Amino acid sequence: MTDLFADTGKMVSLDRQIACVTRELAMRRRVYPAWIKAKRMTQAAADTEIAAMEAVLATLQRVQVAEANYAERLASLKTEVPDGQ
């Protein structure tokens, strides 16, 4: 698999990814109506693209919640196990 961040050497945090997708959705909602009016895009295509980006956002948000739940569970397990065992 190709390393998407090979050039930067840095991972992009989930918070940053969510913010980027949120901005992209806002831009599409702002721009697409003019594109539809200019016949540069159909309403159906706009709806499909926005739905896809909303799905990306929802996926990232679910991953973020799952990571938080995992971290909480891991922390609780560490407190349940006495030192030295």
Steps between C-alpha positions, in 0.01 A plus 500: 500500500625850419591726791280805448719707730843387380598850391418664832600223734203598717164347567191717476299490822136402500408845631678657201337259255154570645559874480614468138198293396267739685649795309474309172132427564433867575679602179302252292172618649600857416632435147283224358179708466678739262650208309156344464355830380784532247437139389853411601356230729165329536302503823530122512879517474516769768279294730718192442825687566368663816361169626837334441684774690244479783572127517874570522434741788278249679764229462773722640277599791425133576872420494563791737236373745634145476854622572379696802304199628804277451725743685253522789469122518876456489542754780237324711671164448830646618337615822334159553824304481722534809867582440727199470240264358 
